[in-house]
Amino acid sequence: MQLTDYKGIWVFAEHRNGRISDITFELLAKAKELSDKNDEGVVAILLARDAGDMSQKLLNRGGDRVIVVESDHLKEYKAITCAKVLEALVDKYRPSILLFGATSMGKDLAPRVMAKLRTGLTADCMDLDIDGDGLLIQTKPSYGGNIMCKILCPTRRPQMATIRPKVFSQLEEMENPKGEIVIENISVEPENDYEILEHVAYETEGVKIEEAEIVVVAGRGVSSKDDMKMIEDLAKELHGAIAVTRPLVDAEWYDPSIQVGASGKTIKPKLIVNIGVSGAIQYNVGMQNAKNIVSINKSPKAPIFSISHYGIVGDYKRIVPLLTEEIKKTRSQ
Ligand SMILES: Cc1cc2nc3c(=O)[nH]c(=O)nc-3n(C[C@H](O)[C@H](O)[C@H](O)COP(=O)(O)OP(=O)(O)OC[C@H]3O[C@@H](n4cnc5c(N)ncnc54)[C@H](O)[C@@H]3O)c2cc1C
């Protein structure tokens, strides 16, 4: 089999309780963009007990084709079962690219599939492109997040990557798109080593930072925990969520679930307000795609200003209450 025999950009469709995860729609949108360059078409892979209307949703969001495998053994996500099904599908159809979300499911599944297929896998990508030779350029933070590294997989297929959520934008839902749904009848083996008894949702207070449209981030420049009150007041006035940089998690002021950055969450809100944040690359990669970036820092040389749309040079202790007051006034007018 020649490398050129492998064709197609595949996206593993993640779903829970009959709902496709946002990361899948983000990957379909990016796959579509890549397919415009290599003309290989976008295929979503859906493994489920009952596909329901999920196959059509995948076509509506950028899939040219959906390959569906249905089985009672796919009632719950189980890594070994899914990896075997994916191996069989890849053996049959030979895609050139296979993409997963860098989510707990994708990070669990992709390496198992990679090992079975004896190919390469780039984890935690922040960007994808196609080079002049048709190879997938996989960009990810490396060396402690200090550089962005471009990785190629020139000699094995498929080229595999996991991609962070909220890096790519979703396509608008299309009405009656062209495309086909293929029901694949391959045998699905049960995985009986363990049984899933129940799912317990991880509880967070308020809106999750990855879902909030407005996020106010506190960094190490915030010198005392008492000052968080004024930052929380600003977030409340903006109807936004609070997030933090890693030093505030390390100091145990806040839970890691609200940390932004390379070892935290990637977020893409409409507005982000950075307060006392220097703009280290490991932080920036988690929020640089936000639509509007406002930063408050006492140092005019802080690197965060180079990626900000609006910057305020000054002490947050003075600026934040003034800002909150102004927003309050504007709201009451
Ligand atoms: C492998 C690895 C992964 C990492 N992952 C992450 C990650 O996911 N997220 C993350 O955040 N970091 C991460 N880091 C750490 C990262 O390198 C930085 O150390 C961290 O982002 C710095 O946080 P900061 O900007 O809050 O603090 P600092 O860099 O200390 O910046 C504080 C800023 O506050 C300003 N300031 C001080 N006083 C005031 C004041 N009164 N008013 C206004 N401004 C003021 C200062 O001028 C300064 O710019 C990681 C590092 C490594 C090696």
The ligand as a Tripos MOL2 file, in Angstrom:
@<TRIPOS>MOLECULE
LIG
   53    58     1     0     0
SMALL
NO_CHARGES

@<TRIPOS>ATOM
      1 C1          5.0570   23.5870   31.2360 C.3       1 LIG1
      2 C2          4.4540   24.8720   31.7440 C.ar      1 LIG1
      3 C3          3.0920   25.0310   31.6540 C.ar      1 LIG1
      4 C4          2.5090   26.2040   32.1340 C.ar      1 LIG1
      5 N1          1.1600   26.3400   32.0320 N.ar      1 LIG1
      6 C5          0.5820   27.5110   32.4170 C.ar      1 LIG1
      7 C6         -0.8220   27.7200   32.2680 C.ar      1 LIG1
      8 O1         -1.5730   26.8430   31.8260 O.2       1 LIG1
      9 N2         -1.3330   28.8940   32.6620 N.ar      1 LIG1
     10 C7         -0.5600   29.9150   33.1860 C.ar      1 LIG1
     11 O2         -1.1030   30.9790   33.5200 O.2       1 LIG1
     12 N3          0.7660   29.7190   33.3460 N.ar      1 LIG1
     13 C8          1.3530   28.5610   32.9920 C.ar      1 LIG1
     14 N4          2.6850   28.3910   33.1540 N.ar      1 LIG1
     15 C9          3.4030   29.4520   33.8890 C.3       1 LIG1
     16 C10         3.7930   30.6220   33.0160 C.3       1 LIG1
     17 O3          5.0590   30.3850   32.4290 O.3       1 LIG1
     18 C11         3.8670   31.9360   33.8330 C.3       1 LIG1
     19 O4          4.7450   31.7560   34.9160 O.3       1 LIG1
     20 C12         2.5180   32.4120   34.3820 C.3       1 LIG1
     21 O5          1.5700   32.4570   33.3350 O.3       1 LIG1
     22 C13         2.6720   33.7970   34.9780 C.3       1 LIG1
     23 O6          1.4540   34.1720   35.5450 O.3       1 LIG1
     24 P1          1.1030   35.6900   35.7680 P.3       1 LIG1
     25 O7          1.0990   36.4230   34.4870 O.co2     1 LIG1
     26 O8         -0.1440   35.7070   36.5960 O.co2     1 LIG1
     27 O9          2.2730   36.2050   36.7330 O.3       1 LIG1
     28 P2          3.5500   37.0930   36.4420 P.3       1 LIG1
     29 O10         4.2850   36.6120   35.2660 O.co2     1 LIG1
     30 O11         4.2710   37.1780   37.7300 O.co2     1 LIG1
     31 O12         2.9570   38.5160   36.0460 O.3       1 LIG1
     32 C14         2.3510   39.3900   36.9500 C.3       1 LIG1
     33 C15         2.0450   40.6790   36.2030 C.3       1 LIG1
     34 O13         1.3110   41.5270   37.0490 O.3       1 LIG1
     35 C16         1.7500   42.8530   36.8350 C.3       1 LIG1
     36 N5          1.4460   43.5870   38.0590 N.ar      1 LIG1
     37 C17         2.0450   43.5040   39.2720 C.ar      1 LIG1
     38 N6          1.4590   44.3280   40.1620 N.ar      1 LIG1
     39 C18         0.4570   44.9450   39.4990 C.ar      1 LIG1
     40 C19        -0.5160   45.9120   39.8700 C.ar      1 LIG1
     41 N7         -0.5760   46.4050   41.1180 N.pl3     1 LIG1
     42 N8         -1.3980   46.3490   38.9210 N.ar      1 LIG1
     43 C20        -1.3510   45.8830   37.6420 C.ar      1 LIG1
     44 N9         -0.4330   44.9640   37.2300 N.ar      1 LIG1
     45 C21         0.4430   44.5000   38.1570 C.ar      1 LIG1
     46 C22         3.2490   42.7440   36.5740 C.3       1 LIG1
     47 O14         3.7080   43.8490   35.8520 O.3       1 LIG1
     48 C23         3.3030   41.4400   35.7800 C.3       1 LIG1
     49 O15         3.2420   41.7000   34.3900 O.3       1 LIG1
     50 C24         3.2970   27.2280   32.7110 C.ar      1 LIG1
     51 C25         4.6770   27.0550   32.7600 C.ar      1 LIG1
     52 C26         5.2500   25.8900   32.2900 C.ar      1 LIG1
     53 C27         6.7430   25.7330   32.3630 C.3       1 LIG1
@<TRIPOS>BOND
     1     1     2 1
     2     2     3 ar
     3     2    52 ar
     4     3     4 ar
     5     4     5 ar
     6     4    50 ar
     7     5     6 ar
     8     6     7 ar
     9     6    13 1
    10     7     8 2
    11     7     9 ar
    12     9    10 ar
    13    10    11 2
    14    10    12 ar
    15    12    13 ar
    16    13    14 ar
    17    14    15 1
    18    14    50 ar
    19    15    16 1
    20    16    17 1
    21    16    18 1
    22    18    19 1
    23    18    20 1
    24    20    21 1
    25    20    22 1
    26    22    23 1
    27    23    24 1
    28    24    25 2
    29    24    26 1
    30    24    27 1
    31    27    28 1
    32    28    29 2
    33    28    30 1
    34    28    31 1
    35    31    32 1
    36    32    33 1
    37    33    34 1
    38    33    48 1
    39    34    35 1
    40    35    36 1
    41    35    46 1
    42    36    37 ar
    43    36    45 ar
    44    37    38 ar
    45    38    39 ar
    46    39    40 ar
    47    39    45 ar
    48    40    41 1
    49    40    42 ar
    50    42    43 ar
    51    43    44 ar
    52    44    45 ar
    53    46    47 1
    54    46    48 1
    55    48    49 1
    56    50    51 ar
    57    51    52 ar
    58    52    53 1
@<TRIPOS>SUBSTRUCTURE
     1 LIG1         1 GROUP 0 **** ****
